[in-house]
Amino acid sequence: MVEKVSKSRIRWIGPDISSFESPPRQRQLHQEISELSAKERALDELIKDCAQQLFALTDDKDNERLAYVTYQDVQSVEAYRKQMTFAIKAPPQTMLEIPAPGENTITMRIQSTRGPIEVYLFEPKQELSSNNVSGGEPASASASKPPEQPDEKESPPPQSEEMPEGSNS
C-alpha cells in the first residue's frame, strides 16, 4: 500500500518488501543461475589452461618435428573410421575458406603465401592416400613417419588451390 505525502511524492506503508519470500520457482532459478555461473567459471579456467599449454607446446621448437599424426592415429578415432577425412599441412597464416555447402557437395579454398600446402586424404578402410596439392604431383607419405620438414631457407612462390568438390555423404 502507498500513501500520498505531497504533490509528487508517495510513501510505501505496506509490509516490509524484504519479508516476502520469493516463490519456489524463483529460488530454484536463482540456484540454477549460481550453479551455471560456477560451471562457466570452471570451464573458462580449463579453456585458459588448455590454451596456455597448447601455446607452450607449439612454441617449443623441439616439439615441431613431433607435430604430426599418423594414419593409425586418425583411424583410432571412431568418428573418422567410416568417413573420408582430409588432413592439411600448411605454413602459418594460411587462409582456409569453406563457403556454405551446396547440395551434396562441399568446397574449400586454401591459400598460402608462405610455402606449399599438403593435403592428405584418409579414405575409409583403405591405405593412406596422399596428394601434394600445391605441387600438383603426388607426395609420398609414410603411415608411421612424420612428413619431412621443408627447408626454411627456401622461399616458395605463393600458393592457392581450389579443392575439388566432394560428395557430402
Helices and strands as residue ranges (DSSP letters): E 2-6, E 9-12, G 17-19, H 24-59, H 61-64, H 71-75, H 78-81, E 85-89, E 95-97, E 105-106, E 109-112, E 118-122, E 129-131, E 159-162, E 166-167
